[in-house]
Amino acid sequence: MPKRKSSTPPLVRASSVSVGYGSTIDSAVCPPISVDLPAGGGLAIVGSNGTGKSTFLRAAAGLLDLLSGSIQVLGRPVDERTQQFRAQVAVVLDEDSYLPALTVREHLLLTARGHGMSEVTARVNEAIEEFGLTARQNAAPTALSSGQRRRLLLAAAFVRPRTLLVLDEPEQRLDSGMRDRLAERLKLERSQGGGVVMATHDPVLVREVASKVVVLAEDEVRVVSAEAGAQAIEAL
Ligand SMILES: Nc1ncnc2c1ncn2[C@@H]1O[C@H](COP(=O)(O)OP(=O)(O)OP(=O)(O)O)[C@@H](O)[C@H]1O
């Protein structure tokens, strides 16, 4: 009997995905999106303001129902209620989400422990250092600058387990030094086999981190190379 070919599913597979905020397909904010991302790949979603980048990411993170089509992560439909999905996918959206009563350090410890990580203190120390939060590690999030809060949310994604990072405009509010370090960190993530899906307006981040780019516009969706995607941002 011929051997059946075993095929590993892509890390992310979006098939004719329509997203929007109504209940019918007429409320889709952009044309349907189809794209695959292999393990260790970097997918950037780019386009003008309001073209649907964040909406697609919300759907990919399981926070918004699809109007049609499907999104799978490692061969399973996105479902953020499952423990497996939450363990695999670390999400940083374009909004501040923190517990005001916990300091920076406490947040990171809680996140790492909550996800069952070992050696949490060392891991948290490393993230605090990497994201330049050493001097503010005992401050409450409300006492941080907006860029420092962004650093905290990003650091929290790196102290927990993940196979896929979903990031909405991770460059936002970061100074240029931190943007460079973030690009390096995301490159490292990919080289270690982790996938990255990010919406961004930063052509440098696209060139450094993306292996593939979805360019969203009102009337068309294109899947292009990192260089073509970076140029698409520059042409907006
Ligand atoms: N909660 C919501 N309810 C209804 N419509 C929304 C909601 N959030 C966004 N929209 C609309 O959906 C469309 C896509 O918005 P989205 O936030 O996905 O754009 P974006 O590409 O991420 O934009 P930006 O570059 O400004 O971040 C926009 O027309 C926006 O006004």
PDBQT file of the ligand as one rigid body, heavy atoms in Angstrom, charges set to zero:
ROOT
HETATM    1  N1  LIG A 301     -15.508  48.504  16.986  1.00  0.00    +0.000 N 
HETATM    2  C1  LIG A 301     -15.808  48.906  15.764  1.00  0.00    +0.000 A 
HETATM    3  N2  LIG A 301     -17.104  48.981  15.352  1.00  0.00    +0.000 NA
HETATM    4  C2  LIG A 301     -17.423  49.366  14.104  1.00  0.00    +0.000 A 
HETATM    5  N3  LIG A 301     -16.529  49.719  13.162  1.00  0.00    +0.000 NA
HETATM    6  C3  LIG A 301     -15.242  49.681  13.512  1.00  0.00    +0.000 A 
HETATM    7  C4  LIG A 301     -14.807  49.285  14.824  1.00  0.00    +0.000 A 
HETATM    8  N4  LIG A 301     -13.455  49.338  14.858  1.00  0.00    +0.000 NA
HETATM    9  C5  LIG A 301     -13.056  49.752  13.646  1.00  0.00    +0.000 A 
HETATM   10  N5  LIG A 301     -14.130  49.975  12.841  1.00  0.00    +0.000 N 
HETATM   11  C6  LIG A 301     -14.094  50.405  11.438  1.00  0.00    +0.000 C 
HETATM   12  O1  LIG A 301     -13.576  49.315  10.675  1.00  0.00    +0.000 OA
HETATM   13  C7  LIG A 301     -12.723  49.790   9.638  1.00  0.00    +0.000 C 
HETATM   14  C8  LIG A 301     -11.354  49.113   9.770  1.00  0.00    +0.000 C 
HETATM   15  O2  LIG A 301     -10.762  49.560  10.993  1.00  0.00    +0.000 OA
HETATM   16  P1  LIG A 301      -9.383  49.021  11.501  1.00  0.00    +0.000 P 
HETATM   17  O3  LIG A 301      -9.219  49.515  12.889  1.00  0.00    +0.000 OA
HETATM   18  O4  LIG A 301      -9.311  47.555  11.265  1.00  0.00    +0.000 OA
HETATM   19  O5  LIG A 301      -8.368  49.765  10.514  1.00  0.00    +0.000 OA
HETATM   20  P2  LIG A 301      -6.787  49.763  10.497  1.00  0.00    +0.000 P 
HETATM   21  O6  LIG A 301      -6.388  49.343   9.121  1.00  0.00    +0.000 OA
HETATM   22  O7  LIG A 301      -6.245  48.980  11.626  1.00  0.00    +0.000 OA
HETATM   23  O8  LIG A 301      -6.485  51.312  10.675  1.00  0.00    +0.000 OA
HETATM   24  P3  LIG A 301      -5.281  52.140  11.369  1.00  0.00    +0.000 P 
HETATM   25  O9  LIG A 301      -4.138  52.146  10.400  1.00  0.00    +0.000 OA
HETATM   26  O10 LIG A 301      -5.893  53.498  11.525  1.00  0.00    +0.000 OA
HETATM   27  O11 LIG A 301      -4.966  51.494  12.688  1.00  0.00    +0.000 OA
HETATM   28  C9  LIG A 301     -12.674  51.305   9.774  1.00  0.00    +0.000 C 
HETATM   29  O12 LIG A 301     -13.565  51.871   8.840  1.00  0.00    +0.000 OA
HETATM   30  C10 LIG A 301     -13.149  51.559  11.195  1.00  0.00    +0.000 C 
HETATM   31  O13 LIG A 301     -13.788  52.803  11.301  1.00  0.00    +0.000 OA
ENDROOT
TORSDOF 0
